[in-house]
């Protein structure tokens, strides 16, 4: 009887429970009112749950009195008790402690809180929709410790990136690029990555972050991670279309002397004749050489420039399901340069896929295919600025192109003919893919294996038609091809253990990579006609044909390991090591070990900080370790031979000659680095601050040492491990939320960095000559012990000679003239030469950085970003002719204020006359202040509210934007833009030859209009 009553009671309770079940619906949003897709909704204490759809809507069955738990990555979990309502809308608050916490590091990820390393991170919202072809152009000023200098404004042109300064002289100073885990090398072509595909960029800077990459980490590592479908709501994929159109024009155009002013200058120079006193005389009775009324004038810069444009279209599909996520995108980018005949056209396809095969096994792939064509600049812009005279016509009277210098009658290129007739373009196809499998062997222990490949094919087509004015022997054609292949296999074990107070993460692995490079070159001259261009080189004269090919290979194998230990999230310790081997070194020196150690203290986790209402984050960290550099060419340790020809028995035969001298005993460069850092957060992390001090010393520098007595050798130098250099500096990052309410938010981001470099030792040499500017001025830059890397040198310019007594006092009678240039004679021998050179400056800035402000009012966002540099010097190569009128070349407009007898005799600008026939060394006149402040981007975005007008039935989001780029530049530099690098190929001594300017391809300012829609 009791059993029956009990069963009836349970049945009745169950019926009551069933009757209390009700269907609940609602919408989940963030604090700004934006819907949150993918939020997990769970009836607490049960297995009943659901996931919010793309619009943040959910539906779930729950009984009165039950508790709904809403959880979402990056937001505080929220619990709501169910009453008798049927609709429960909820707002989730962002979890400040988790925001932007996950950062990518070598072979894994880490939370910011657990990180002991110095890592700068740039997220996708900073990079998207900037009208640039390469991501490095969008990185300027965005990350501390990273100095990015655009070499010039050519479409597709690269940048010089230095992470904490130059660490090598003859080795490599470019950072290592790792794309979605694939080690792509230091020379990776950033033209092949669509900027809008990137999810984040991490820059590894200190030893604990870098030593996991061993021999290739000395110059820093840039990790590029592309987008995937993780974190999205399962189910319906998101289709996004993004298109923008840019209108571009020349920014900061270089000033050159106009035609009439040039005529006056030249006529004045011809009036000068040395007088009987030997100090100079102007004879106004001499006839004019150029008639201002009949001389033709041409604005050559205006002739070669044009309005530029960029058209960019992105289409992507992103999705997520229970067992897979994917991101598929296509991109078309087309840029017409601001100089006629230059441009870039690119097509890019990407597929990122992750699949969970079972609870323990998952796999995935990252694949990117790119093909592009670069129309190389046909004209020598710097040559126009310095050499093509404004009194030269474009065409002769018979309609043919002019080809002579009007003063010297020397044969010269015609820029208009170059644009119309020259053929010069590159075709590039690249495939980079990286696939992985990951298996959970046991609890907390997993194995991951990746296999990746990078294939790159480049073809350079060049043809100079016989109708070009300077081509007197018919046409000339050339084809160069290169094919590079890199294969990478990496295998790692990860073990993670979390106890009550302790956490341990262990990484161990083996990697192997092989790089192959093949090249061919063929050319011919004296084509009888220009019909087929470079497509049939056999049409050229057989005696002029040149063919060549090359092959190189290098292999690296490595063992790596990392241990992360944490105690109560307060005390963190990281140990890293990599044992690297490279085929480029001789037996006995092929392997080296690169260790590091780092520690951090999360002070905010201490009990004495628990009651703080001001400080939310307080971390102290430090690290020390060794990284390496193996940037020498393959087979450097072997004696090589070069092909040659010789005459034997009256016949020309092929032979070989001694080539490069082997570098016996050569080993790795090693960089020892100390880093000390502090991280602070205040007022619920509305103010965050991060600062680092670093000091790194590179020893065993790969230095080319001059050899003597090498008869028949192709090289007169040999690489040896000699010398050392030190870099040290500070980095500061500040992020603030200045205003935040329901309708308005204002955020600021400031980054400031400094680097001080010093050459400590050069194998007993006082200095090494680094560069000559290619004119009679002599050496212009050196590597000097005790000075920065590099250093500009030259004579000190004292102005002009005002009296004969000054000339006599300097012992310069008969060699200098009143109104002519005067230099400091350091050794007092009355001669001005290299012995009178002094240190004039350095291209290394005192500090550089960026400042971003973002203002959001409801659905409208204004983004303003400045970046700049202070304290650097630039070597203006053009000054050698622009001031002194040497030869038959252009002069600078500053000569309008020149020394003129009886008119302007106090001027320090040399007179038109004696200067152009004198030796004028590189001097302090060449050195200009390279400081600048640039309004890099000004962007206005409008997110269209979709609640009205039925747009929500078509789009899930709709955004319009307008962006201005390079709108303002504040600088005292006179030769266009101060962001220059004349020697930009980055090889050998050129890798440190920064800060030279001769009039590079001009930068563009642009206005961009765009639209982005999601379905």
N, C-alpha and C positions, 0 to 999 in steps of 0.2 A: 504493500500500500504506500509505504514511504517512497519506494522507488518510482511508482507511478506519479506521485505528486512532484517528485524531483524532475522527472522527464517533462511533465506538463509545464513546470516553472521555466525550465530551459527553453522549451519550445516557445512559450509566451515571450521570454526575453529576446529570443532570436527574431520573432515577428516584430517586436517593438523596435529592435535595432534596424531591421530591414525597412521598417516604415520611416525611421529617422534619416535614412540615406537620402541625399539630395544632390542634384547636379549643380555644381558651382562653376561659374565662368568669370573671367576678368581679364584685365590688361596689366602688364608689368612694364614699368618705365623706369628710366633713371631720373635723377633730380632735375634735369633740364627738360623732362617731358618726352624724351626720345624713347621709342619702344625698344625693349631688350629681347632679341630673339635667342632661343636656346636656353632660357632659364629653366632649371630643374624644379618641379613642384612635387612635393612628397607629403603624403598624409603621415605625419610623424608616428613612429611606432609600428608602421605597417609596410608592406611592399607595394602599396598603391601609389602610383606616380605618373607624371606626364611631363612633357617638355613644351614650353611656349613656342608658338610658331614665329614666322619671320616678323610679324607685326606685333609681337609681344602678347598675343592672345593665348589663353589656355582654357581647358575644360577638364573637370575632374569630379569624381563622385566622392562625397565625404558626408559624415553624419554631424549633426549639431553637437558642439562640444569638442569636436576633433581639432587638431592643430595642423595647419598647413605650413610647411617649411619651404621657403624660396631660397635657392642657392645658385650662385653664378660667379664664375671666375672674375676676380677683381672687385667684387662687391661684398658687402657685409651680409651674411646669411640672416634672413628675417623670418620670424615665426608669427603666425596670425591665427587666433582661435576662431573657429567657425560658430556663428550664431544662427539666427533664423533667416539670414539674408541669402540670396541666390547669386549675387554678384560681389566679388571681392577684388577691387583694384588695389595694386600695391606699388610703392615706390622703393627701389633699392638704392642704398647709399654706397658710393664708391669706398672701397677699403683702401685708405691712403697707404697703409702699411704694405699693400700688395701692388699698388700701381707702378707700372713700368719697372717691375722688380726682376723679371726674367731677362738675362742677357746671355748672348751666345759667346762661348769661349772655345778654345781649341778642343775638339773631340767631345763636345758636350755643352751643357748649359748650366747656369748657376743663378740663384737669386742674388740680387744686389746685396742683401743683408749678409749672405754667407761668403761674399767675394772678398778675397784679400788682395786682388790684383788691381792695377790701374787700367781701366777699360773705358773708352769713350763710346757712346752709343748714339746713333742717329736713326730715327724711325721714319717710316714711309710718309707720314703726313708732312714732313719737312721736304721731302724729295719730289713728291708728285707734282706733275703738271708744270714743271719749270721747262722753258723752251730751250733745252740743251740736249745734245746728242749723247753726252757721256756723263756718268754719275760723278766723276771727279770735279766737273764744272759746277755741280750742285753742292759739293761738300765744303766749299770755302767758308771759313769762319764758323762752321757748325760744330766742330769738335776741338777740345783743348789738346794742345801738343801736336796738332797736325797742320802744317803749313802747306797750302795749296797755291801754286802760282801757275796761271794759265800761260803757256808759252807764246801763244798768239791767237788771233781770232779766226783762223782757218776752220771751216766746217770739218768736224771730226778730229781737230787737233787735240793732242793730249796735254796734260798738265805735269808740272814737276811737283811731286808730293814728297815732303820730308817730315818724318815723324821723329821729333826730338833731335833734329839736326843731321848733319852729314857725319857718318861713322866710318867712312872709307875714302880712300883717295883713288887708287886704281881699281878697287873692287866695285861693289854694287851699293848704291844708296837708295834704291827704289824699294818700296814696301813689297812684301809677299802678299799675293791675293789668293784667298781661299773662297771658292764659289760653291755654296751649298755642300761644304765638306770636301770638295775637290781642290787639291793644291794646284792652282793654275799657274804659279810662278810669278816672278817679279815683272816680267814683260807682258803680262796679260793685256789683251786688247779690249779696253772698256767700251769700244764702239759696239761690241757684240752683246751688251746687256741693255735691255729696255729698262729705263729708269723707273717706269711705273709698275714694273714687275717686282720691285724690291720691297721686302717687308722691313728689313732693318740692316744697318751696317754697324759693325763693332770694330773699333780700332784697338788692337792690343799694343800696350806700350811698355809695361815694366817686365822684369825678368821672369816672374812666376807665370805671367801670361804668355811670354814669348818662348821660353826655353822648351816648351812642348813641341816647338817647331825647329829646335836645335840650330843646325847650320844655316838656316835661312831666315832666322828671326831678328838679326842684329839691326835691321832697318825698319822694324815694325811689321805688323801683320794686319791686313784689312780683311775682315770676314764679311762677305755679302750673302745674306739669306733672302731667298725669294719667297713669294707668298704661297700659301697652301690653304686647304679648306678647313683646317682645324679650328674649333671654337664656333663654327657656324651651327645654326639649327639644322638638325637632320631633316631630310626630305627634299623639298623643292630647291633646285639649284638657282643661283643668282647669275643673271646675265647682265654684264655691264658694258656700256659703250661710252668711250671717252674720246672726244675730238677737240683739238685746239688749232687755231690758226694764228701765226705770228707775223707781224709786219716789222721789218728791221731796217735800220739805217746805220751809217758809220757813226761811231761815237768817238769824241775827242780827236777830231781830224788834225793831222800834223800841219803846221804852218810852214810854208816854204815861200821864198821870195818871189813876188810877182814879176811878170815879164818886163815891165817898164823899169822897175826898181833894179832888176838884174842888169839891164842895159846901162843904167846910170853907174852901177857899181863897176862894171867891166870897163866902161869908158874912163872912169876915174883911175882905175888900176893901171891903164895904159898911159895915163898922163904922168905917172911917176917915173922919174929918171934920177939916178944918183948924181948928186951935185959934186963940185970940186972939194967940198969939205968932207965928203964921204958919209954924211949923216942923212942924206935923203933930200929930194927936191921934187916939187910938183910943177910941171910945165903946162900951163893951161893953153899954150899956143899950139900944142900938138893936135893934129886932126883927130876927130872922133873915129873910133873903129866901128862902132855900131850906131846906126841912125835910128833914134827912137821913133821916128815917124814911119819908117818903112819896115821895121823889124817885126816879124810875125810873133805873136805870143800864144801859148797854149797852156791851158790848165790841165795837166796830165792826170792829176789825182781825180779831178772831176770826170775826166774821160773814162777812167777805168772803174770808177765806183758805180754802184747801182743800188736801188732798193732791194733788200734781201727779204726772204720769207721762210717760214717753217710751216709745214702741214703735218700734223701728227694724229693718227687714229689708233686707239687701242680697243680691242674687243676681248672680253674674258668671260669664262664660265667657271664658277666656283660652287662646289657642293660638298656635302657631308652626309654620310649615312652611318648606320651602326657599325659597319666594318671597314669603311673606306672614306677617304677625303681626297679631293682633287682640285687643281687649279690649272686651267688651260687658257692660254692667251695668244693673241696674234697682234702684231704691231706693224704699222707702216709709217715711216718717218722720211720726210723729204725736205731738205734745206737748200735754198738758193743763197749763196754767199753774197756779201756786200761788195765783193769784187767780181766783175763780170768773168764768166767762165769757170767759176768755182762752185762746188756744191757737194751734197751728200744725199744719197738715196738708199734706204735700208728697209729690209723686210725681216721680221723676227717672229719665230714661233717657239712657244714654251709649253711643256707638259710636266706638271708636278703631281705625283700620285703616291698615296700611302694606302696600304691594304693590310688589315688584320686578318690573317688566315685562320688563326685560332687564338685561344687565350694566351698561348705562349709564343706564337710565331707571327711575325709581321714582316712585310717587305715593302719596298717603294723604289721610286726612280725620280730623278730630276734630269730633264733633257731640254736643251736649248739649241735651236738651229737658227743661224743668222747668215744672211747674204747682203752685202752692200757694195755700192760703187761710190768711190770718191773721185770727183773731178778736181784734180789738183790745181792749185792756183797757177795760172799761166804767166803771170807777170811778176817781176821782181819789184815788189812794192817799195822796199828799202832802196833799191836802185833808182826808182823814179824820184824818190825824195832827195837822194844825194847826187845823182848823175844825169838824169834826163833833163836837159835845159828847158826852161820855159820859153825860150826863143826859137825852139825847134818846131817846125810844122809837122803835122801828122802825115800829110801827103805832099808829094812833089807836084809840080805843075802838070806833069803828064798823068797824074792820078795814081802813081805807084807810091808805095810806102817810103817815107824818108828813112835814111839809114846812116847818116853822118852827124857827128857832133858839129854844130855850126861854128864852133871856135877852132877845134883842132882838126876837123875833117876826118876824125877817126871813126871806124866802123862801129856802130852800136845797135843793140836790139831796139825794135820799135814796139812799145807796149800794145798798141792797137793791132799790129800784125800778130803779135803773140796770142792775143785773145782770139782772133779770127782763125788763125792757121795752126797753131800748135795743138798737138794731141797728147794728152798726159792724164791718165787715169789709172786707178787701182781697183781691182775686183777681188773681194775677199769673201770666202765662205768658211764658216766655222761651225763645228758641232762639238758641244761639250755635254757630257752625260755622266751621271753618277748613280749607280743602283746599289741597294743595300738589302741585306737580310739580317733579321735580328731574332734571336731565340733565347727565351728564358730557360736556362739550364736547370735552375733551382730557385727557390725563394731568395730574392735579393741578388741573384747572380745571373747575368745575361751576357751573351756573345753577339757581336756585331761584325759583319764582314761587308766591305764595300768594294766595288769594282768600278772604276771610272776611266773615261777616255776623253781626250781633247784632240780634235783634228782641225788643222787650220791650213787652208790653201789660199795663197795670195799670188796674183798675177799683175805685174806692172807693165802697162803698155805705153810706149812713148814714141812719138814720131815728129820730126822736124821737117816740114815740107821744103823742097828746093826753092820755092818762091819766097821763102822768108828772106828779108834783106841781107842778113848776115850769112846765109847759106850760099856760098859761091861754088860749091862742088856737088850740088844736087842734094837730095833728101837723105835723112838719117833716121834709122829705125832701131828700136831696142825693145826686147822682151825679157823681163826677169820673173822667175817664178820661185816660190818657196813653199815647201810642204813640211809642216811640223806635226809631230805626233807625240802625245804624252799618255802613257798608260800608268794607272795607279791602282794598287791593291792595298787595302788597310784592314787589319784584323785586330779587334780590341775586345777585352773582357772588362765588364763593369760589375763591381760588387758594392752594394749599399746596405748599410746596417744602421738602424736607429734603435738605440736603447733609451732608457729613461732620461739620462743626462748626456749621453754621448751619441755622436753621429760620426760614421766613418764611410767615406766614399773612396774606392780604390779603382784606378784605371791602369790597365796594362795592355800593351799592344806591339804589333810588328807591322811595318809599312815597307812597301817596295814601289819604286817609281823609275820608269825609263823614259827618257826624252830623246827623240830623233829629229834631226833637221836635215832636209835635202834642199838643194838650190840649183838652179840652172840660170845661165845668162847667155844671151845671144844678141848680137848687134851687127849692123852693116851700114856702110856709108855709100855716098855717090849713087843714089837711086836715080834712074833716068827719068822717071815720072812719079807722081804722087797718087796714083789711082788706087792702089791697094793698101796704102799706108804701111803699117807694121805687119800686115797679115801674110806677107810673103817676103821674108828677109833675103831670100835667094836672088831677088831682083837687084840687090846692092852689088857693088863691085866685090868680086871674090877676094881680092887682095886686102880689102878692108874688114872682112868678116872676123868677128871675135866670138868664140864660144867658150863656155866654162861651166863647171859644175862643182858642187861641193857636198860633203856629207859630214855630219858629226853626231855623236851619241854620248849621253851621260846617264849614269845609273846611280840611284841612291837607295840605300837600304838602312832601316832604322829600327831600334827598339825604344819604346817610350813608356813612361810610367808617371802616375800622379796619385798622391794620397792627400785627401782632404779630411781633416779631423776637427770636430766642433764639440765644445763642452757647454751645455746649457745655453747654446746660441750666444754665449758671451765671448768665449775664447776660441779663436780659429787658427788653424795651422795648415799650411799647404806645402808639400814637398813635391818637386817636379824634376824629372830627369829625362834626357834623350841621348841615346848612343847612336851617332850618325856615321854613316860611311858614304864616301863619294868616289866615283871612278876617276875624277879629274886629278886626284893626287897620286903620287907614286906609292908603291908598296912600302909599308911601314908608317905612312902618314895618312892613310885613307880614313881612319876612324878617330873620333873624338867624342868625349862625354861632356854634356852641357847640363849642369844641375842648377837648381834655384830653391830658395826657401822663402816663404812669406808667412806673416802672422798678422792677425787683426784682433782688436778688442772692441766689442760692442758695449760701450760704456753705458748706453741707455738701458741695457738689460740688468744693470746692477740695482740692488735694493735701494741704495741711496738716491737713485734717479726716479724711483717709482712715483714719488709725489710731485714731480716736476710738471707744471702746467705750461711750460714754455718750450723745453727741449724734447723733441720726439725722436730724433736720431742723433747719435753721437758715436762715431766710430774712429778709432785710430788704427792705422795699418802701416806696415813696412815690408819691404822685400829686398832680397839681394840674390844675384845669380849671374850666370854666364851664358851668353848666346854667341852664335858664330856667323861667319860669312864665308861662303865658298864660291863667290862670284868671279871665277876665272874661267877662261874658255877651255873646252875639252881638249885633251891631249897636250895640255900645257907642260906636263912633266916629260914629254917625249920630244926628241929632235925631229923636226919636220923638214920636208923638201918642197920646193916650189917648181912649177914648170917654167922653162925658159927655152930660148932658141939660140942657135949658134950656126955659124957658117963652117962647114967641113967639106974640103975638096970642092969648093965652089958651090956647094948646095946648102940650103937652109934646112937644118934638121932640128928636131925637138930634143930637149934634154932636161935635166933637173939640176937645181942649185940648192945649196943649204938654205933653209928657211929660218924659222924661229929658233932661238936658242932655248934649250930646255931649262926649266926652273927646278934645279935639283934641291931637294930638302924642303920644298915648299909645303906649308901647312895652313890651317885655317886662321883667319882673323878671329880674335876673340874679343868680345865686348862684355865688360863687367859693369853691372848696373845696380845702383842703390836707389830705392824709391821710398819716400816717406809721405803718407797721405792722411788727410782728415776729412770726414764727412759729417755734416751737421744738418739737422732739420728742426725748424721752429714752427710754432703755432699751427699744430696739426699738419705739419709739413707744407704749409703754404709758402715757406721760405726754406729752400735747401741750398747748401753750399758745399763745394768740394774743392780741395786744394791739394796739390802735389808738389814736392820738390824731388828732382832726380839728379843724379850724377852718374854718368857712364863714361868709361874709359876704354877705348879700343886699342889693343896691343897687337903686335905682329902684323902691322899693316902690310897689305899687298901693295908693294911699291915698285915701280919700274925703275931699275937702276941702270945708268948708262954704262955700256961696256966699251972696251977698247980692243983693237986688234982682231975683230971678228971678220976676217976676210971672207967674202962671198956670202955672208949671212944676210938674210932679209931684214933682220931686226938688230938694232944697235942697243937694245935694252933687254933686261932680264928681270922677271918678277921675283922679288925676294921679300921675306918677312922682316921688314924694318920699320921702325918709327911707331909713334903712338899719337892719338888725338883724344881730347876730352870734350864732352858736351855736358852742360849743366843748365838747369833752369827751373822756372816755376810755372804752374798751370792753375788757373782759377776758373771755376764754373759756378754761376749763381742763377737759380731759378726762383721766381716769385709769382705768387698769385696776388696781384695788387688789389683787385676788386672782384667780388663774387657775390652775385645775388640772382634772383629769379630771371631777370631779363638781361643782365650785363655782366661780362667777365673780362678782366684785363690781366694777361700773363706776360711776363718778361723773362728772357733768357740771355745771359751775358757770359761770354767765354773770352778769357785773356790768357795768352801764353807768351813765354819768353825763352830764348835759348842763347847761351853763351858758349861758343866753341873756341878751342885753343889747341894749336899744334904743339905737342910736347916734345917730340923728337923726330928727326929725319935722317937717321943714320949719320949723324955728325955734320950734315950739310946745314948751312945757315938758311938757305931757301932753295926752292925748286921753281923754275919758271913754269907757269901754268898756261898762259894764253898770250898770243900776240893778236892784235886786231887786224892784221893784214895790211897795214900801211906803214909809212916810214916812222911812225911814232914809237916803234919798238915794243918792248914787253909791257903788258898792261895789268897782269895779275900774277901773283906768286903765292906759293905756300911757304910761309915764314914761321920759324920756330918762335913761339910766344905770341903769335897773332892768330886771328880767327881764320876759319877755313871757308872760303878763300879770302885773299886780301888784294885790293886794288893798289897799284903802285904807279908812280910817275913823278915828274918834276912839279915843283910848286910854282904856279903862275903868279907873277907879281904885277901884272897889268901891262901897260905900254910905256915905252921910253918917252919921257917928256922933254928931256934936254940932252945935249951932247955930253955934258958932264957925267950923266948917268951911264952912258955908253962907255966913256973912257974909264970910269971907275970900275966897270965890270970887265975891262980888257976886251971889249967887243968891237973896237974900231974896224970899219970896213966889212963887218959881218952883221951888224944890226943897225937899225935906222930909227930916227925919231918917228914915233907913231907905230913902231913895230913891237912885237911881243917881247916881254922880259920874263926870265925865269930865274929861280934861285939857284946859284952856283954853289952847291953844297961843299965840294972839295976845293973851290977857289982856283981851279985851273983854267978858267975862262972858256971852258968847253961845256956844253950841255949834252949829257949822254946818260947811259944807264947808271953810272956811278953817282948821279945826282938824284936818283929816284928815292922817294920817300913814301911811307905808307899814307894812302889817301882816303881809305875807307873800306867798307865791306858791304856786300849785299845782304848780310844777316841783319834782320830788324831787331830793334830793342824789344819790341813786343808786337803781337798781332792778335786778331780776334774778331768776334762778331757780336752783334746786339740785335735781338729779335723781340718785337712786341706784337702781341696778338690781342685784338679787341673783338669781342663777340657781343652783338646786341640782337637778341632773339635769333632770327635765322640769318643774320648778316655777320660776316667775319672779315675783318681787315687785318692783314698780316704785313708788317713792315720789317725788313731785314737790312741792316748795315753790316759791312765788314771792312776791315782796314788793316793797315800796317804802319808802324812808326819806327823811324830811326835807321832805315836801310839806305844805302847809296846805290846809284845806278851808274854804270859806265856807258856814257853816250859816245858810241863809236863815230857817229856822224860829225861830232865837233871838230875832228881833225880837218875836215874840209869846209864845214859850215862856218867856222869863224875866220879861217885864214884864206879862203878862196883859192886853195891849192889846185893847180891844174885847171881844167875846163869843166868844173862841176858846180853844183848848186851851193848857195850860201844861205845862212840862216837869216830870218828877218831881223834878228838882233843887230845885224851889221848896219841897219839904218841909223843906229846911234854910234857909228864908228868914229874913230879919230879922223878929223879932217882939218888940214892946216888952215889956221885963221878962222875956223868955224866952230870946231868942237875939239880943242886940243887937250881937254881934261879927261877925255874918254879913255877907259881901259879896254875898249874893243879895238883890235888892231885896224890900222888904216888899209884901204884897198891899194895894194901896190907891193910893198916889200915882202909881206908875209907869205905870199903864195910861192915864193922862190926860196924860202928859208927852211931849214930843218926845224920842225915844231914837234917836240916830243909829246907822248901821252903826258897829260898834266892834270892838275886840279881843275882845269877848265872842263875836262871830260866828266868830272864827277858831279852828279846832281842828286838832290834829295829825292829818295824814292818813296817817301811817306805818302799815304793816301787814305781817304775815307770814301767808300762807295755805297750808294744806295743800290744794293744788289737786286732786291726784289720788293715790289709793292703790289700786293694781291688783294683783291676784293672778291669774296665768295658769297653766293646767295643760295641757301637751301630752300627750295620752294615748298611751302606747306602743302601737303597733299590732301588735307581734309576737305578742301573746298574745290569746286569745279569738276569733280569726278575724276581728277587726275590719279587718285589712288587706285582706280580700277585699271589703270594702264601701267603706271610706274610704282615701284616701291621706294624710289628716291629720285630726285631731280635737282641738279646743281648747275648753276651758271657761275662763271668766274672770268675775271679780267686781271691780267698780271702785267706789270711793267718791269723790265729788266735793264740794269745798267743805266738808270735814268739820270743819276747825278754822280759826278766824280769831283772830289776836292783834292787837288794836288798841285805842286809847283813844278812837276816834271814837264819838260818842254817838248819831248818827242812822242806825243800821243799818250798812250796808256802806260803807267808805271809797272804793270804786270807783264814782264818780259823775261825771256830766257833765250838769247840768241843762239847759244850752243845747247840745243835741247835734245840731242840724241841720247844722252844719258850714259854714254859708254866711255870707259877710260877716264882721262882727266876731265872730259866734258861733263861728267856726272857731278863735279863740284864747281864747274865754271858757270856760276849763276850771275844774274844781274847785268848782263851785257845787252845793249839795245842799239839797233841800227835802223829801225823803222819797219817793224814787223807788220804782217797782215793785220789790219785794224779790227778792233772789237766792235761789236754791234750793240746798239740799244734797241729794245723791242717792246712792242705792245702785243699782248696775247689775249685772244678771246676764245673761251672754251665752254663746252657743255659736257656734263657727265650724267648719264641716266642708268638706272638699274631696274630690271624687270623681275 
